[in-house]
Amino acid sequence: MSCRRTICSVQGSFFLPVSGAESVKEEYLELRLPLVEDKPFVQAIDLDLAARHSDYSIDSASSGISTNTFKIAGGLRTDRGYPFSQPAITAPRGAQSV
């Protein structure tokens, strides 16, 4: 790459020089609550909660992008040891293409 004042060249293509900065801030919380334990026919019932907040900013002049993600799931274990689990709300449904 060669640059002359305000124009750069890479393998015959010309472009203006680019500079910038980016930052990412993320916060998350995960919580597992046991609702029922060691009862007749039920070994355990659990509730799982999760939340995440992401804040992306590119350059100090732009406002950036913020995202929020939430997850609610539960689980059931019977006396016979067969685990049952409800898929998370964010889990894909139906057939998936490869």
Steps between C-alpha positions, in 0.01 A plus 500: 500500500632842413349831609559850366347775712124421468482200262620142560561225245482121544556283190381777266185593703483849644320599824505765768683421826270378778530539876261449790432340834246261646397390848274228637343488847301198616315417820328173584309327778418131534278354770390140576213463746411159648118502534439143623745242640463140623121464486303186409534429125714813451869525578532866397337784307730789406450840338787659306505874422764693307540854365773668297553862393756587231605849395710543184638836394714585198680832522400754762279694255251217434224398738580125479276195531351349817346153527311321777456121514286301746468126568239312704527120533399227741586144584324200660672190645281205602567230760611261226774737392361593158578867441245719324588844381307778332694661213603860549280769344793598276548141372428452129181321403448254215754370249828678460687534172869412490 
